[in-house]
């Protein structure tokens, strides 16, 4: 009974932190990039100010838009929020831990992507259709790479449950493997593509011929634009938390732990998020966006790395 109450309370705290931190994480990355480029930069809380301002405004739909444009931002936000709630942050054994399956999380990410692409097509704008077609073309490489990474983790842990995988890595039962390095590189490449970050896309640009994510929400305004911005922030937090839960789960409070271990896990989780934000800002400041036609090669490399990781694990574990 006490374990169930603790799992429910940790889930509530996790949900509150997720909603509060997602826009701050985006603001932190922008601020760090600005500082690295010698500019002052906006405050990390600026995304929250923008969200509050946009939520007060009524959305204006395109003339030819259907009810899809009204429903898509809510569907994408709900799917992404549920996926974030399934990824453990500062503690394991949360109330939804039984559902924290990597295949389910990948499916929820795909639902959010489909809703975004439908919104881009539905507006009847040429740029929206162009961005949506590019997004779906990139997904043809990103999704198989993600599923192959999940297969690799399942071979090691014997389960696709994220709590189970995190426990295996936290206890040090996996050791150092070249296959895990390949899987990590593939997962990072997929994360960059899913979040429309450099080198796949530039979240700060509005140059029509190079836009992907921004092209699909070009017609969004008011409350709908706020929902899309929140969904993008939650997706970035989702991928950061996913990478930490799989490859750096140290410090995470185990299931049934008390508030003191929660505080320790929370402090470490926030520190690790800050380090990932710093690494992302440094990476994006050091390189430039690649040409659109080179992105399939980039994601094809991620798919090849994921395939090599799965093959090496099958051979090394004697499952071939």
N, C-alpha and C positions, 0 to 999 in steps of 0.2 A: 504493500500500500504506500509506504513512504517513498519507495523507488518510483512509483507511478506519479506521485505528487511532485517529486523532484524533477522527473522528466518533463512534466507539464510546465512547471515554473521555468525550467531552463529553456524550453521552447518559446515561452512568452518573452523572456529576456532576449533570446536570440532574434525573434521577430522584431522587437522594438529597436534593437541595435542595428539590424539589417536596414530597416527603413530610415533610420537616422543617419547611418554612416554612408550609405550608397552615394548620395549627392556629394557628401564631404570628400569621399574618395576621388571622385571626378575632379572636384575643385582642387584637391591636393596635387593631383598629377599635373593639372594645368599650371598651378602656381610654381611647382618645382621646375617644369619646363621653362617657364618665363624667367625664373631666377638663373637657370643654366645658360640662357641666351642673353643675360645681362639686362633683362627688363624687370620692372617691379612686380608686375603681374597682379591679377585680381585676387581678392581674398579667397581662401578655400571655401568659405561659406557662401560665395556668390551663386553657385548652382541652386542652393536653397532659396535665395532671394528671387532668382528667376522663376523657380517653380511656383512660389507663392504668388508672384505677379501674374503668371500665365493662368493659374487656376481661377483667378478672378475674372478672366475674360471669356466671353462666349465664343465657341469655335465657329468658324465660317467654312462651310463645305464647298467644294468645287461644284459647278453647275450640273455636271453629269454624274456626280457621286451617288452611289446607292447606299442602303443601310450598312453595307460592308465597311465603309469608311467610318461609320459611327461605332460599330462593334469591335473593329480590329484593335484599336489601342487598349480597350479594356481586356480583350482576350489575351493579347501579348503580355500585358502587365500581370494579369492573373497567373498565366503559365510561368513567367519568369519568377514571380514572387514565390510560387509554390516550389519551384526548383531550388531557389535559395534556401527556403526553409528545410529542405531535405538534406542540405549539405551541412555537416557539423562544423561549428566554429570553435568555441572555447570549451565545449564539453561534448562527450558522446552520450549515447543512451537517451536522447531527447524523445519526446512523445511520438514523433513521426519517424523514429529511427528504423522501425520495421519496414518503412516504405522508401528508405534512402538507398535505392537501387540505382546504379550508374546508368543502366539501360533506360529506366524511367526518367532520369534527369536528362539524358540525351533526347528522349522523346519530347519532353517539355520544352527544351531549347528549340527543337524542330517546330513545335507548335507556334512559339513566338516568332520564329523566322517566317513561317507560312503566313501568319497574320500580317506581318510587316510587308511581305511581298504582295499580298492581296490588296493592302491599302495602297501600295504604289501603283498597281495595275488599275485599281478601281477609280482613281482620281481622273483618269483620262488624260493625264499629262505625259508628254513624250519622255521627259526626264524621269518621271516616276516609273514608267515601264522599262526604261533603259536600266535604271538602278535595280529594279526587281529582277530583271533577267540576269544581270550580272551576279546578284546575290545568290540566285538559285544555281547558277553555273558554278560558283565557288563552293556552294554546299555539296555539289556532286563529288568534290574531292575531300572536303572537310569532314563530312559525316562518316564515310568509310574509314578515314584515319582515326576518328574518335572511337568508332566501334572496335577497331583493331587494338587500340590502346586499352579499351575496356576488356577485351579478350585477354590481353597480356596480364592485366591485374587479376582477372578471374583465375588464370592458370596458377598464379603465385599464391593467391589467398584462398582459392577453392570456392569463392563466392563473388557475386557482383555487388554485394552490400557495401556501402561506403564505410560504415562503421567497422565492418570486418576487415576491409582492406587497410583502413587507418590503423587498426590494432596490430596487424601484421607488420606494418612499417614502423610503428611506434616501438614495438618490442624488439626490433632489430633482427627479426627472423629472416629477412630477405637478403641482407648483405649487399655488397657492391656487385652490380652486374652491368655489363655493357648494354644488354637489352633494355634495362631500365633507363639508361641514358638516352637511347634511341626513342623510347616511349615518351620521356620527358620533353625532348626536343620536338617531337611530333605534336604533343599536347600543347606546348607553348605556341607553335605555329598555328594550330587550330584556334587557340584562344585569341591570337592577334586578328585572325580573319573574322571570327565570330563577333568581336567587339569593334570591327571596322577601325583598327588602329594601324599606324604605320608599321610595315611597308605596304600592307594590303590596301588601306584606305587612310585618308587624313580626316579626322573628325573636325578639324578646324577650318577646312576649306569649303567654299561654295562655288568652285569652278565646275560648271555644269558637265563638261566633258569627262571629268575624272571622278565625279561623285558616285558613290554606291549607296551607303546608308542614308546620307543627307538627301539624296535624290528622291528616295522613297517617301520621305516625310516633308517634302518641299511644299506641299499643299496644306499641311497641318498647321493649325493655329489655335490660340487660346488654350482651353482645357485639354483638348486632344494633344496638342504639342507638349504640354506638361506631362501627360501620361507617357508619351513616347520618350521624352527625356528621362523620366524616372525609370522606365523600362530599360533604357540603355545603361543607366547607372547601376541598376540592380544586376544586369548581365555582367558588367565588369566585376562587381563584387562577387558574383557567383563563380566566375572563373578563377579569381584570386583565391577564394575560399576552397575551391575544388583542388587547385594545385597544392595549396597548403595541407589540405586534409590527406592527400595521397602521398606527397613527397616530403612534407615537413610537419607531421602530426605531433611532434614532441611538445610537451607542455599541455596538451589537451586533457582536460579532466576526464577520467573514466566514468562509465555509467554508474550511477548511484553515489557519486561523489557529493560532498557538501559545498556550501557557499565559499569556504576558504579556497578550495581547489578551483572553484569557478572563477574567483577573482584572479588567481594565478594564471589560469588558462586564458582569461580575458585579456590580461596585460600582455601575455606573450602573443596572442592572436593579433591584437592591435599593433604590436611592434612588428610582427611579420608582414602585416598588411602595409605598414609604412615602408618597409624595406622593398616590397614588391612595387609599390608606387614609385619609389625612388629609382628602382631598376628600369621600370617602364619609361619614366621621364628621361632618364639618361640614354636609353636605347633610341627613343624617338628623336632626341636632340642630336644624336650622332649620325643618323642615317636619313635618307630621303625616301619618299614614296616611290615605289616601282611603277612601271607602266602597267596598265590594266591587263594587257595581253601577256605579261610575265607572271601574273598572279597564279594561273593554273600550274605553271612550272613550280612555283614556290609551294603550293599546296600539294602538288604531285610529289615533291620531295618529302613533305610531311607524311604522305601516304606510304611512300617507300620505306621511310624510317619506322613507321608503325608496323608495317608488314615484316620488316627485318626483326623488330623486337618480338613480335609474336612467334615468328619462326624459330628464333634462337631460344626462346623460352620453351617451346615445344620440344626442341632437341635436347636442351639441357636438363629438362625434367623427365625425359624418357617417355613423353606422351606421343611422340611422332609414330 
